[in-house]
Amino acid sequence: MLKRFLSCLFLFGSLALGIYTVLHFGFNPSKIFSYFLAPYYIAATVMQYIWPEQPNDFEKGEVLNDWLHNGVLLAITSFQNFFVHTLVALTGSGLLFKYGVLPESAAAHNLPFWAQVTIAYMTFDFMFYVTHRMGHEIDFFWRLHSVHHCAHRLSVLNASRAHPLDLIWRRLLPIFVTFQTGVSQEAFILSGVIGSVLATITHMNVAFSFGPLNYIIGTNEIHRWHHSNKIEEAKNFSVFMLWDHLFGTYVNPKGRARPDHLGLFNEHYYPLHAYLGQFLLPLKWKQMKARQAALEVQQGGASTSPTQAPTLLAVKLGHARFHSFVTGSSDTGTDVASHH
């Protein structure tokens, strides 16, 4: 009970403090970052050493690689802020309202502020679900998103381990769609802080216990299943779990606290902790998969020739992932798992 109380106290206390900071500083992004987000990230990191869920055993090159990813994240965040200001300046309350497709009176900014915040958060989270699932089930996007999944454990630091192109498209598209609802920039800022608090918790290596909240929020207890190297477990794509429940992708096995293994199913020749290798991965993807297939043949794990194996694997993966995305089925077999 004490662990449950402390876990919920951290979650709801952080949300309350974040909301207060946003309102107190008049939605000023730089002050919100300086007085709340930066201290919150530091506190979340420190908690991993005070109350760890797993030992903080770092692999060779892991910390440097993740710091480089975080540096790139800061640069992309600066570009994101520019994008938001430009988007608001060009589209106002949204393209559909700007060009008269829908009446201006239907724009979300006419609603009470907290209704706008709710719309902004739910719209962004839904688009996060869609783009996140696409990142897993469409081969082109998986080549980018696999970088995030090559980590063997969750931590605040590797929450930002991602290919820059993956970060950009999976951020800007949800932002663009969210602003088309006509929400105010202030509502978007507050919803973003709420989202940042919850998203950080998903990756914290802290022994939280959230109980029934795991059915509503993608806590770290839920998100670690998303990082399983088994395709049937690697779901839970959203932060607000409504979308996973609706589309049949919620995973929370009873009687098990965590997956057997986090990371990729096939790590041969994958640049696990090499930033440059991860950055160039989309260009070298086919070469890496060919080497993996050749190794499988060499080890007696395949009946096809090294030149045939990559092609057959790609066909099987494409069909299985497309079937899974359309039907919501998780029965995609070992062929998909070998890719993940």
C-alpha positions as CSV (number, residue, x, y, z in Angstrom):
1,M,0.0,0.0,0.0
2,L,2.9,2.4,0.8
3,K,4.4,1.8,-2.6
4,R,1.1,2.4,-4.3
5,F,0.6,5.6,-2.3
6,L,4.1,6.9,-3.1
7,S,3.7,6.1,-6.8
8,C,0.4,7.9,-7.1
9,L,1.7,10.8,-5.1
10,F,4.6,11.2,-7.5
11,L,2.3,11.0,-10.6
12,F,-0.5,13.3,-9.4
13,G,1.9,15.6,-7.5
14,S,4.0,16.1,-10.7
15,L,0.9,16.8,-12.7
16,A,-0.4,19.3,-10.2
17,L,2.9,21.1,-10.0
18,G,3.3,21.2,-13.8
19,I,-0.2,22.7,-14.2
20,Y,0.5,25.3,-11.5
21,T,3.8,26.3,-13.1
22,V,2.1,26.7,-16.5
23,L,-0.6,28.9,-15.1
24,H,1.7,30.8,-12.8
25,F,4.2,31.8,-15.5
26,G,1.5,32.7,-18.0
27,F,2.2,29.9,-20.5
28,N,5.8,31.1,-21.0
29,P,7.6,28.0,-22.5
30,S,11.1,29.0,-21.4
31,K,10.1,29.6,-17.8
32,I,8.0,26.4,-17.8
33,F,11.1,24.5,-18.8
34,S,13.4,26.2,-16.4
35,Y,11.2,26.1,-13.3
36,F,9.4,22.8,-13.9
37,L,10.4,20.5,-16.7
38,A,14.1,20.6,-16.3
39,P,13.9,20.0,-12.5
40,Y,11.3,17.3,-13.1
41,Y,13.6,15.5,-15.5
42,I,16.5,15.7,-13.0
43,A,14.3,14.4,-10.2
44,A,13.0,11.5,-12.3
45,T,16.6,10.6,-13.2
46,V,17.7,10.7,-9.5
47,M,14.8,8.6,-8.4
48,Q,16.1,5.8,-10.6
49,Y,19.1,5.4,-8.3
50,I,17.1,5.8,-5.1
51,W,14.3,3.4,-6.0
52,P,15.3,1.3,-9.0
53,E,13.1,-1.3,-10.6
54,Q,16.2,-2.9,-12.3
55,P,19.9,-2.4,-11.5
56,N,21.5,0.6,-13.1
57,D,24.1,-1.5,-15.0
58,F,25.1,0.4,-18.1
59,E,26.4,-1.3,-21.2
60,K,29.5,-0.1,-23.0
61,G,28.8,3.0,-25.0
62,E,25.2,3.2,-23.7
63,V,25.4,6.4,-21.8
64,L,27.4,8.4,-24.4
65,N,25.0,7.2,-27.1
66,D,21.9,8.3,-25.1
67,W,23.5,11.7,-24.3
68,L,24.0,12.3,-28.0
69,H,20.4,11.4,-28.7
70,N,19.3,13.8,-26.0
71,G,21.4,16.6,-27.5
72,V,19.7,16.0,-30.9
73,L,16.4,16.1,-29.1
74,L,17.1,19.6,-27.8
75,A,17.8,20.8,-31.3
76,I,14.6,19.2,-32.7
77,T,12.6,20.7,-29.8
78,S,13.9,24.2,-30.9
79,F,12.8,23.4,-34.4
80,Q,9.4,22.2,-33.1
81,N,8.8,25.5,-31.3
82,F,9.5,27.3,-34.5
83,F,7.2,25.0,-36.3
84,V,4.4,25.6,-33.8
85,H,4.7,29.4,-34.0
86,T,4.8,29.3,-37.8
87,L,1.9,26.9,-37.9
88,V,-0.2,29.2,-35.7
89,A,0.8,32.2,-37.8
90,L,-0.1,30.6,-41.1
91,T,-3.3,28.6,-40.2
92,G,-4.7,30.5,-37.2
93,S,-7.3,28.3,-35.7
94,G,-6.9,25.6,-38.3
95,L,-7.0,25.2,-42.1
96,L,-10.6,24.0,-42.2
97,F,-11.7,27.2,-40.3
98,K,-9.3,29.5,-42.2
99,Y,-10.6,28.5,-45.6
100,G,-14.3,28.4,-44.6
101,V,-14.8,24.6,-44.8
102,L,-16.1,24.8,-41.2
103,P,-17.5,27.9,-39.5
104,E,-15.1,29.7,-37.1
105,S,-17.7,29.2,-34.4
106,A,-17.0,25.5,-34.5
107,A,-13.3,25.9,-33.6
108,A,-12.2,24.5,-30.3
109,H,-10.9,27.8,-29.0
110,N,-14.5,28.9,-28.5
111,L,-14.9,26.2,-25.8
112,P,-14.0,26.6,-22.1
113,F,-10.2,26.4,-21.5
114,W,-10.2,23.0,-19.9
115,A,-12.3,21.5,-22.7
116,Q,-9.6,22.8,-25.1
117,V,-6.9,21.2,-23.0
118,T,-8.8,17.9,-23.1
119,I,-9.3,18.1,-26.9
120,A,-5.6,19.0,-27.4
121,Y,-4.3,16.2,-25.3
122,M,-6.7,13.6,-26.7
123,T,-6.1,14.6,-30.3
124,F,-2.3,14.6,-29.9
125,D,-2.3,11.3,-28.0
126,F,-4.5,9.6,-30.7
127,M,-2.2,10.8,-33.4
128,F,0.7,9.6,-31.2
129,Y,-0.9,6.2,-31.1
130,V,-1.4,6.1,-34.9
131,T,2.1,7.3,-35.8
132,H,3.6,5.0,-33.1
133,R,1.8,2.0,-34.4
134,M,2.8,2.9,-38.0
135,G,6.4,3.0,-36.7
136,H,6.1,-0.7,-35.7
137,E,4.0,-2.1,-38.5
138,I,5.2,-0.3,-41.6
139,D,8.7,-1.5,-42.6
140,F,10.0,1.9,-43.8
141,F,9.1,3.6,-40.5
142,W,10.3,0.6,-38.4
143,R,13.8,1.1,-39.9
144,L,13.7,4.5,-38.1
145,H,11.8,3.5,-34.9
146,S,13.9,0.4,-34.2
147,V,16.6,2.7,-32.9
148,H,14.3,3.5,-29.9
149,H,13.8,-0.2,-29.2
150,C,17.4,-1.4,-29.2
151,A,17.8,-0.5,-25.6
152,H,17.8,-3.4,-23.1
153,R,16.2,-1.5,-20.3
154,L,14.0,1.5,-19.7
155,S,15.5,4.8,-18.3
156,V,14.7,8.5,-18.5
157,L,17.9,8.9,-20.5
158,N,17.0,6.5,-23.3
159,A,13.5,7.8,-23.6
160,S,15.0,10.1,-26.2
161,R,16.9,7.4,-28.0
162,A,15.4,7.8,-31.4
163,H,16.4,8.4,-35.0
164,P,16.0,12.2,-35.7
165,L,13.6,11.5,-38.6
166,D,11.5,9.3,-36.4
167,L,11.4,12.1,-33.8
168,I,10.5,14.8,-36.3
169,W,7.7,13.1,-38.2
170,R,6.1,11.5,-35.1
171,R,6.1,14.9,-33.4
172,L,5.2,17.3,-36.1
173,L,2.3,15.3,-37.6
174,P,0.4,15.0,-34.2
175,I,1.1,18.7,-33.6
176,F,-0.3,19.7,-37.0
177,V,-3.4,17.6,-36.5
178,T,-4.0,18.9,-33.0
179,F,-3.9,22.5,-34.2
180,Q,-6.5,21.8,-36.9
181,T,-9.1,21.4,-34.1
182,G,-8.8,25.1,-33.4
183,V,-7.5,24.8,-29.9
184,S,-5.6,27.9,-28.5
185,Q,-1.8,27.9,-28.2
186,E,-2.2,28.1,-24.4
187,A,-4.3,25.0,-24.3
188,F,-1.7,23.2,-26.4
189,I,1.1,24.2,-24.1
190,L,-0.7,23.0,-21.0
191,S,-1.6,19.7,-22.6
192,G,2.0,19.3,-23.7
193,V,3.3,19.7,-20.1
194,I,0.7,17.1,-19.0
195,G,1.9,14.8,-21.8
196,S,5.6,15.3,-20.9
197,V,5.0,14.4,-17.2
198,L,3.2,11.2,-18.2
199,A,5.6,10.3,-21.0
200,T,8.6,10.6,-18.7
201,I,7.0,8.2,-16.2
202,T,6.7,5.6,-18.9
203,H,10.5,5.3,-19.2
204,M,11.5,5.7,-15.5
205,N,13.5,2.8,-14.1
206,V,11.7,3.1,-10.8
207,A,9.8,0.4,-8.8
208,F,6.4,2.1,-9.1
209,S,3.2,0.3,-8.4
210,F,0.1,2.0,-9.9
211,G,-2.4,-0.8,-9.7
212,P,-5.7,0.0,-11.5
213,L,-4.2,3.2,-13.1
214,N,-2.3,0.8,-15.4
215,Y,-5.5,0.3,-17.3
216,I,-5.8,4.0,-17.9
217,I,-2.3,5.4,-18.2
218,G,0.7,4.0,-19.9
219,T,2.9,3.9,-16.8
220,N,6.4,2.3,-16.8
221,E,4.8,-0.9,-15.6
222,I,2.8,-1.0,-18.9
223,H,5.3,0.6,-21.2
224,R,8.0,-2.0,-20.5
225,W,5.8,-4.6,-22.3
226,H,5.9,-2.3,-25.3
227,H,9.7,-2.8,-25.3
228,S,9.5,-6.6,-25.2
229,N,11.4,-8.4,-28.0
230,K,8.3,-10.5,-28.7
231,I,5.9,-9.1,-31.3
232,E,2.8,-10.3,-29.4
233,E,3.9,-8.4,-26.3
234,A,5.3,-5.2,-27.9
235,K,2.1,-3.2,-28.0
236,N,0.7,-0.5,-25.7
237,F,1.3,2.3,-28.2
238,S,-0.3,5.2,-26.5
239,V,0.1,7.1,-23.2
240,F,-3.6,7.4,-22.5
241,M,-4.6,3.7,-22.8
242,L,-8.1,4.4,-24.3
243,W,-6.8,3.9,-27.8
244,D,-5.0,0.6,-27.0
245,H,-8.2,-0.7,-25.4
246,L,-10.3,0.4,-28.4
247,F,-8.0,-1.1,-31.0
248,G,-7.1,-4.3,-29.2
249,T,-3.4,-3.5,-28.5
250,Y,-3.5,-3.3,-24.7
251,V,-1.1,-5.8,-23.2
252,N,-0.7,-6.4,-19.4
253,P,-0.2,-10.2,-18.7
254,K,-1.4,-11.3,-15.4
255,G,1.1,-12.9,-13.0
256,R,4.1,-11.3,-14.8
257,A,5.8,-8.1,-13.8
258,R,8.0,-7.6,-16.9
259,P,8.9,-9.2,-20.3
260,D,11.6,-11.8,-20.4
261,H,13.8,-9.6,-22.5
262,L,13.7,-6.0,-23.7
263,G,15.2,-5.0,-27.0
264,L,15.2,-6.4,-30.5
265,F,14.6,-10.0,-31.5
266,N,17.6,-10.1,-33.8
267,E,20.5,-7.9,-32.7
268,H,23.2,-9.4,-34.9
269,Y,25.0,-6.5,-36.7
270,Y,22.7,-3.9,-35.2
271,P,24.5,-0.8,-33.9
272,L,23.1,-1.0,-30.3
273,H,25.1,1.8,-28.8
274,A,26.7,3.6,-31.7
275,Y,25.1,6.9,-32.6
276,L,26.5,7.2,-36.0
277,G,25.6,3.7,-36.9
278,Q,22.0,4.3,-35.7
279,F,21.9,7.6,-37.7
280,L,22.9,5.8,-40.9
281,L,20.8,2.7,-40.2
282,P,18.1,3.4,-42.8
283,L,20.7,3.6,-45.5
284,K,22.3,0.3,-44.4
285,W,19.2,-1.5,-43.4
286,K,19.1,-3.9,-46.4
287,Q,22.8,-4.7,-46.0
288,M,22.2,-5.5,-42.3
289,K,19.2,-7.7,-43.0
290,A,21.2,-9.6,-45.7
291,R,24.0,-10.2,-43.2
292,Q,21.5,-11.4,-40.6
293,A,19.9,-13.8,-43.1
294,A,23.3,-15.1,-44.2
295,L,24.2,-15.7,-40.6
296,E,20.9,-17.6,-40.1
297,V,21.7,-19.8,-43.1
298,Q,25.2,-20.4,-41.8
299,Q,23.9,-21.4,-38.4
300,G,21.4,-23.8,-40.1
301,G,18.4,-21.8,-39.2
302,A,17.0,-21.3,-42.7
303,S,16.5,-23.5,-45.7
304,T,16.8,-20.8,-48.3
305,S,20.0,-19.4,-49.8
306,P,21.5,-16.2,-48.4
307,T,20.3,-14.3,-51.5
308,Q,16.8,-15.6,-51.3
309,A,16.3,-15.2,-47.5
310,P,16.1,-11.4,-47.3
311,T,13.5,-11.2,-50.1
312,L,11.3,-14.0,-48.7
313,L,11.6,-12.4,-45.2
314,A,10.6,-9.0,-46.5
315,V,7.5,-10.4,-48.2
316,K,6.4,-12.4,-45.1
317,L,7.0,-9.3,-42.9
318,G,5.2,-7.0,-45.2
319,H,2.1,-9.2,-45.4
320,A,2.0,-10.0,-41.7
321,R,2.5,-6.5,-40.4
322,F,-0.1,-5.1,-42.9
323,H,-2.6,-7.8,-41.7
324,S,-1.9,-7.0,-38.1
325,F,-2.4,-3.2,-38.7
326,V,-5.7,-3.6,-40.5
327,T,-7.3,-6.3,-38.4
328,G,-5.7,-5.6,-35.0
329,S,-4.6,-9.3,-34.9
330,S,-1.5,-10.2,-33.0
331,D,-1.3,-13.7,-34.6
332,T,1.6,-12.8,-36.9
333,G,3.9,-15.7,-36.0
334,T,7.6,-16.0,-35.7
335,D,8.4,-14.3,-39.1
336,V,7.3,-10.9,-37.7
337,A,9.1,-11.6,-34.4
338,S,12.4,-12.2,-36.3
339,H,12.1,-8.6,-37.7
340,H,11.4,-7.1,-34.3
